[in-house]
Amino acid sequence: DTAVSQTPKYLVTQMGNDKSIKCEQNLGHDTMYWYKQDSKKFLKIMFSYNNKELIINETVPNRFSPKSPDKAHLNLHINSLELGDSAVYFCASSQNRGGLAGSYEQYFGPGTRLTVT
Amino acid sequence: DQQVKQNSPSLSVQEGRISILNCDYTNSMFDYFLWYKKYPAEGPTFLISISSIKDKNEDGRFTVFLNKSAKHLSLHIVPSQPGDSAVYFCAATSGSRLTFGEGTQLTVNP
């Protein structure tokens, strides 16, 4: 009964390919996020959607495009993969976009380890 | 521009003793702070949080202390248990996004 699920868990692909990572949450949350954990182990926000509306769009290459078909799903599509895209990508969700006590708590998926060769 | 720092990459303690994990921040606009725990091959899980209007929050074995003047927070775990062995991330926010530290690997030895 996974709260935030991601598929696939592992993804190995060659440079130049296009790939997608899917995320689903069954918590009824309004806001979803994509994070990248790089080799230095930092978790950095990439995107955030609130009720299918993009609210955070950090400085990431435009090869990365999030898609939210509904508020329970947030997918990440990556075009023309590069070696530097190798990382663990985490999806997360929260009750709302923040600003209220207790609403900053985010629930994370298990991560997708992307390896670009 | 690393606004949240965890200067100790690792910490080792004996079972039953206290574990103290530290975190420093530079952005005075941060008003809410959280600790997350992460096991290998899993996503981070929320542990405990504190608002900037408080200086302490306790939940069972876990206590978070906030020193706003020093821009420092700490997580105390007492007594430490082997199952507490994990990476602990400190996070801070002033709005909708969380800024994470780089994590501290805690190892609790039986």
Interface residues (C-beta under 8 A of the other chain):
Chain A: V4 T31 K40 K41 F42 L43 K44 I45 S48 I55 I56 F90 A92 R97 G98 G99 A101 G102 Y104 E105 Q106 Y107 F108 G109 P110 G111
Chain B: Y32 L34 Y36 A41 E42 G43 P44 T45 F46 S49 S51 V87 F89 T93 G95 S96 R97 L98 F100 E102 G103
